[in-house]
Amino acid sequence: MTLDTAWNAALTELGIQNGAARLDLTRQAERNRVSAGSVIISQDEADDRVFLLLEGRARVVLLSENGQEIWLDAFEAGTVFGELAALTGQPRISGIIAETACDLAVYEGKAFFELMRAHGELGLALSRILARRVQHTTQRMFELSALSAPGRIYAELLRMSRPVGSDGRARTITPAPSMKELAMRVNSTRETASRTINDLQRKGLLDKVKDRIELVDPVQLDRLRGSS
């Protein structure tokens, strides 16, 4: 069985190299494509399905009692999510919304854990994902308590960016987030996000080019983050 490009890329990102594991993950999955803005997982629902994001981007949110959406995390291709409800047997504690059109591999909870028992590589991959989420949550808790709103924006820009160029000094964010999205990520306001981005542009530390943001001097931006 030949895997398509989306499967190959997602499983490589996940760290699954074993051919048998790759084939089993493919055969056990139900393929599902959803449009941008679709709710993939609803908060508080009783459901034990596990998802592998093959293509696209999704966000993790909590809804407050008054309906306010609180941003928690973002998922990209090669990420497994939904496993906590399957592990605990409890309702979903957060919602997952497609930020772009998403291509998903969907597993019944029982079937996914049978795959984990059969393929240790999958269990290791899931352990790495959970460990990164703990680190991510711990870092954000620290930033919320220790950094100003601009400082949190500096930290988020650095986190979202990827190195470009041979020397790796410059970094870029593609696609560029909206000011609303950036504000949600750091628990701030769109006005503060816009004002901070404009200030970085004036200082020559950031450049907005079409659909991307270029961090001209990430080292200096990191210094600003540390002193904010």
Secondary structure, 3 states (H helix, E strand, C coil): CCCCHHHHHHHHHHCCCCHHHHHHHHHHCEEEEECCCCEEECCCCCCCCEEEEEECEEEEEEECCCCCEEEEEEEECCCEECHHHHHHCCCCCCEEEECCCEEEEEECHHHHHHHHHHCHHHHHHHHHHHHHHHHHHHHHHHHHHHCCHHHHHHHHHHHHCEECCCCCCCEEECCCCCHHHHHHHCCCCHHHHHHHHHHHHHCCCEEEECCEEEECCHHHHHHHHHHC
